[in-house]
Amino acid sequence: LTGHLDVAVQLTSQMQADIDAAVAASSESVTAAGEPISYFYELDNTYYTVTSNTFVGQIFRMFGLENIADGVEEGNDYPQLSSEVIVSSNPTMIFLADTKCCAQTPETVAVREGWQKMDAVVNKSIVQLDDDVASRWGPRVVDLVKSISDALALVKAGK
Protein backbone atom coordinates (compact mmCIF):
# COMPACT_ATOMS: atom_id res chain seq x y z
CA LEU A 1 0.00 0.00 0.00
CA THR A 2 2.79 2.45 0.86
CA GLY A 3 5.53 0.78 -1.14
CA HIS A 4 7.58 -0.30 1.88
CA LEU A 5 7.05 -4.04 1.73
CA ASP A 6 10.70 -4.93 2.43
CA VAL A 7 10.78 -2.77 5.57
CA ALA A 8 7.47 -4.21 6.77
CA VAL A 9 8.66 -7.78 6.27
CA GLN A 10 11.89 -7.02 8.12
CA LEU A 11 10.03 -5.37 11.02
CA THR A 12 7.47 -8.15 11.42
CA SER A 13 10.20 -10.80 11.22
CA GLN A 14 12.13 -9.05 13.99
CA MET A 15 8.95 -8.69 16.06
CA GLN A 16 8.24 -12.42 15.72
CA ALA A 17 11.82 -13.29 16.70
CA ASP A 18 11.61 -11.02 19.76
CA ILE A 19 8.25 -12.52 20.78
CA ASP A 20 9.54 -16.07 20.35
CA ALA A 21 12.62 -15.28 22.45
CA ALA A 22 10.57 -13.73 25.27
CA VAL A 23 8.18 -16.68 25.37
CA ALA A 24 11.04 -19.20 25.30
CA ALA A 25 12.86 -17.37 28.10
CA SER A 26 9.94 -17.80 30.48
CA SER A 27 8.67 -21.23 29.43
CA GLU A 28 10.21 -22.93 32.47
CA SER A 29 8.62 -20.48 34.88
CA VAL A 30 5.11 -21.50 33.88
CA THR A 31 5.63 -25.15 34.77
CA ALA A 32 8.37 -24.91 37.40
CA ALA A 33 5.97 -25.16 40.34
CA GLY A 34 4.16 -28.09 38.77
CA GLU A 35 0.91 -26.20 38.38
CA PRO A 36 -0.14 -23.77 35.67
CA ILE A 37 -0.11 -20.12 36.59
CA SER A 38 -3.54 -18.50 36.61
CA TYR A 39 -4.09 -14.82 36.06
CA PHE A 40 -6.62 -12.00 36.10
CA TYR A 41 -6.14 -9.26 33.49
CA GLU A 42 -7.77 -6.04 34.70
CA LEU A 43 -8.92 -3.62 31.99
CA ASP A 44 -10.41 -1.16 34.47
CA ASN A 45 -11.27 -0.86 38.14
CA THR A 46 -14.79 -2.18 37.56
CA TYR A 47 -13.24 -5.60 36.78
CA TYR A 48 -13.75 -5.74 33.05
CA THR A 49 -11.33 -8.27 31.64
CA VAL A 50 -10.54 -10.38 28.58
CA THR A 51 -10.82 -14.08 27.82
CA SER A 52 -8.29 -16.22 26.00
CA ASN A 53 -10.29 -15.68 22.79
CA THR A 54 -9.12 -12.07 22.51
CA PHE A 55 -5.86 -10.80 21.05
CA VAL A 56 -4.50 -10.08 24.54
CA GLY A 57 -5.70 -13.44 25.81
CA GLN A 58 -3.90 -15.20 22.98
CA ILE A 59 -0.67 -13.50 24.02
CA PHE A 60 -1.05 -14.89 27.53
CA ARG A 61 -1.93 -18.29 26.08
CA MET A 62 1.49 -18.36 24.35
CA PHE A 63 2.97 -18.50 27.85
CA GLY A 64 0.69 -21.35 28.93
CA LEU A 65 -1.13 -19.22 31.51
CA GLU A 66 -4.69 -19.98 32.61
CA ASN A 67 -7.18 -17.11 32.38
CA ILE A 68 -9.70 -17.03 35.24
CA ALA A 69 -12.22 -15.31 32.93
CA ASP A 70 -12.44 -18.22 30.49
CA GLY A 71 -15.88 -19.79 30.56
CA VAL A 72 -17.29 -17.36 33.12
CA GLU A 73 -19.69 -15.70 30.68
CA GLU A 74 -20.13 -17.73 27.50
CA GLY A 75 -20.24 -15.65 24.33
CA ASN A 76 -18.66 -12.58 25.93
CA ASP A 77 -14.92 -12.23 25.46
CA TYR A 78 -14.81 -9.00 27.49
CA PRO A 79 -16.76 -9.91 30.62
CA GLN A 80 -17.13 -7.86 33.75
CA LEU A 81 -16.31 -10.14 36.67
CA SER A 82 -17.53 -9.66 40.20
CA SER A 83 -15.06 -9.29 43.01
CA GLU A 84 -16.40 -12.57 44.40
CA VAL A 85 -15.56 -14.46 41.18
CA ILE A 86 -12.04 -13.04 41.15
CA VAL A 87 -11.41 -13.80 44.83
CA SER A 88 -12.81 -17.33 44.59
CA SER A 89 -10.68 -17.99 41.50
CA ASN A 90 -7.60 -16.99 43.52
CA PRO A 91 -5.32 -16.08 40.60
CA THR A 92 -1.58 -16.58 40.90
CA MET A 93 -0.99 -13.26 39.15
CA ILE A 94 -2.87 -10.05 38.43
CA PHE A 95 -1.99 -7.88 35.44
CA LEU A 96 -3.16 -4.26 35.68
CA ALA A 97 -3.83 -2.60 32.34
CA ASP A 98 -5.47 0.32 34.14
CA THR A 99 -2.55 2.00 35.85
CA LYS A 100 -2.86 5.33 34.03
CA CYS A 101 -6.57 5.56 33.27
CA CYS A 102 -7.76 4.40 36.66
CA ALA A 103 -4.69 4.91 38.90
CA GLN A 104 -4.55 1.26 39.92
CA THR A 105 -1.45 -0.07 41.67
CA PRO A 106 -0.55 -3.16 43.67
CA GLU A 107 -1.37 -1.11 46.76
CA THR A 108 -4.89 -0.18 45.60
CA VAL A 109 -5.53 -3.82 44.70
CA ALA A 110 -4.23 -5.10 48.04
CA VAL A 111 -6.75 -3.05 50.03
CA ARG A 112 -9.81 -4.20 48.10
CA GLU A 113 -12.27 -5.99 50.33
CA GLY A 114 -11.56 -9.72 50.39
CA TRP A 115 -8.52 -9.56 48.13
CA GLN A 116 -5.89 -9.62 50.89
CA LYS A 117 -5.70 -13.44 51.00
CA MET A 118 -5.47 -14.03 47.25
CA ASP A 119 -2.23 -15.66 46.13
CA ALA A 120 -1.41 -12.79 43.76
CA VAL A 121 -1.72 -10.26 46.59
CA VAL A 122 0.03 -12.34 49.27
CA ASN A 123 2.93 -13.17 46.95
CA LYS A 124 3.10 -9.63 45.52
CA SER A 125 2.48 -10.93 42.01
CA ILE A 126 0.59 -7.89 40.78
CA VAL A 127 2.04 -6.54 37.55
CA GLN A 128 1.58 -2.93 36.47
CA LEU A 129 1.38 -2.68 32.69
CA ASP A 130 1.64 0.54 30.74
CA ASP A 131 -1.93 1.17 29.54
CA ASP A 132 -0.68 2.37 26.16
CA VAL A 133 1.49 -0.69 25.58
CA ALA A 134 -1.29 -3.00 26.74
CA SER A 135 -3.85 -1.57 24.34
CA ARG A 136 -2.12 -0.29 21.21
CA TRP A 137 -1.07 -2.96 18.77
CA GLY A 138 1.74 -2.94 16.29
CA PRO A 139 5.40 -2.95 17.23
CA ARG A 140 4.44 -2.26 20.87
CA VAL A 141 3.02 -5.76 21.21
CA VAL A 142 6.62 -6.93 21.66
CA ASP A 143 6.88 -4.68 24.73
CA LEU A 144 3.75 -6.28 26.19
CA VAL A 145 5.12 -9.77 25.58
CA LYS A 146 8.42 -8.80 27.23
CA SER A 147 6.56 -7.34 30.22
CA ILE A 148 4.70 -10.62 30.71
CA SER A 149 7.93 -12.61 30.33
CA ASP A 150 9.74 -10.40 32.86
CA ALA A 151 6.86 -10.75 35.34
CA LEU A 152 6.90 -14.54 35.00
CA ALA A 153 10.64 -14.57 35.65
CA LEU A 154 10.06 -12.68 38.91
CA VAL A 155 7.34 -15.13 39.98
CA LYS A 156 9.70 -18.01 39.30
CA ALA A 157 12.40 -16.32 41.35
CA GLY A 158 9.93 -15.77 44.19
CA LYS A 159 10.20 -11.98 44.04
Helices and strands as residue ranges (DSSP letters): H 5-31, E 38-42, H 55-62, E 66-67, H 83-89, E 93-96, H 106-110, H 119-122, E 126-128, H 131-135, H 141-157
